């Protein structure tokens, strides 16, 4: 290969690489610093619970959020209200049916930046074989190498068939469940 042809080919390759879009890196979840919790009411009294095991895949350039994606998977066997008898009931078919539906998932379809570290993440939430469109309000803050995504939303448990049969009575267990999350990542671009 002659030098002129090699130089021309190199110049074309460098130009192509420079023109290629820069892809956002996938951020790495720090599970020990993260949490997914929920609050329901039982006979009018708030009851706090949490999921001990979950994963999140986030690819996001905060300056171009519309190019990003979010995928979250929650292990339904890890649900806990801190009461052994209740914790033993939640995986059963009436509640989460964790044997048949071991994971609840959320997959984004769009991410919209609202400014000031605030975002709207729209997508599908799938629990117990039922999929619904939801919009998650998310606030991202950054400290050093870590980014923390926080937010909460309310879901209607009966829309996902959580608490079938006798538990469908919302005077005993409320239909509204507030889901709260704090997901800590490394590797997310600067706001």
N, C-alpha and C positions, 0 to 999 in steps of 0.2 A: 504494500500500500504506500503510495507516495505521501509526502509530508503535507502537501496542499489539500489532498482529499481527506487525510486524517484530521487536519486542523478544521476543515469545513464541517466534517461529521461531528467533531467535538463541540464546535460552536453551536450547531443545531441542537445537540443533546443538552447543553447547558441552557440554551434559550428555552427549550421545552420544559426542563425542570423548573426554571424560574417562573414560567407562565402557569405551571400546574397549581391548582388550588391547594392551600395549606389546610390540612385536615386537623381538626381538634383532637387532642389526645384523650384517651379514655382515662378518667380519674379513677383512683383506687380508693375503695371504701375502707374506712378504719372502723371495723365492727365494734371494738371495745369502747369506742367513744360515741357510738351511734345508738339510737333507740327508735323503736316503733311501738307506740302505746295506743290505748283506746280507753274511752270513758263511756260507760252506759249507765243507765239508772235502773235500779231494781226496787220496785215499790216506792219510787220517788227519791231514793237515796243514791247519790253517785257512787259508782264502783269503778275503780281503776284497774286496768289490766295492761299487759304488754306481751310482745312476741320476742322470744329469746333468740330466735334464729331467722336471719333474713340476709338478702344480698341485693346490691344495687349496682347496675352498670350505667355510668353516665359518660356520655361523650358530648362535651359542650365547650364552645368558644363563647364566653359571656358577651363578647362584643358582636357576635353573629349567632344569637341563640336559635334562630330559625333553622340552622343547619345541624342542630344537636339532636340527641336522642336520650331517652331515659327508659330503663327497664328495671323493675323491682320484682323480686320473688320473696314471698314470706312463707316460712315453714309453719303450717297450721298446727302441727303437733307441738309447737313451741309456745302456744298461747297459754298465758298464766294470769289468774286473778289472785294468786298467792294463797288460795285455799285448796288443799289437796283434793277434797271431795268434788269441788267445782271444776278444778283443772282436769280431773278424770272424766268429767262429763263432756267437756268442750269438743274433744275429737270425735265423739259419737255422731251417728247419722243425723240426729235431730238438730245438732248445732253445726259443726264444720264438716262433718263426714270426711275426716282427714284420711281415712283408708282409701276412699275413692278419689278425693280431691286434696292431695297432700300440700299443694301450694296455692296461694292467692297470688295473682300477678297483676302488674300494671305495666302497660307499654304505651309510650307517648306517641302521639300522631303529630302534634305541633308544640313548639315552645315559642312563647311570645315574651320579649323583653318589655318591661314596663318602666325601666329606669330605676336608679338607686338601689340596685341589687335585687329588685323584685321581678318575678317572672310568673306567667301563667303557663302551666303545663297541662295540655289536654291529651286525653288518651282513653284507653279501655282498661277498666278494672274488672278482673275476672275472679269471682269468689264462688266456690261450690258449683262450678259449671255454668254460672250465669255471668254474662258480660254486659257491662253498662258503660256509657260514655260519662266521664267525669272531668272536671277541670280542677287542678290542684294549684292553689296559690303557694308560691315558694319564695322565700327570702334567702339570699345567699350573703353571708358575711365571710370575711377573710382575716386571718391572723397568722402571720408567718407563712409557712408552707401549706397550711390547712384551710380548707373552705368548708363552711357549715351551711347546709341547706335545711331550713326549718319550714314548717307549715302545718296546717290542720284543715280538715274538711269533715263534713257530716255525711254519713251514709245511712240509708234506711235498711236495717237488717232484714226485714221481710222481703225486700226486693231481691235479696240474694238467698232466700229460703234459709236464713239462719234463725233457728228457733221455731221449727215446724210444730204442728200438732197443738198440744195444750199450751205451748210456749208462744203461740202466735198472739195471745192476749197481751196487748201492749200496756195494760194496767199493772201487770206484774213486772215484765221486762220491757222497757221503753223501746220504741222502734228506732229512734235516733241514736246513732253511735258516733261519737266524735273520735276520729283517728288523728293522732298527732305524731309527727316524725321529726327527728333530728339526725341527719345523715352527715357524717364528717368524712371528707375526702382529702387526699393529696393529689397533686397533679392537675388541678383545674386552673385554667388561665385566669389572669388578673381581670377584675371587674372593670 
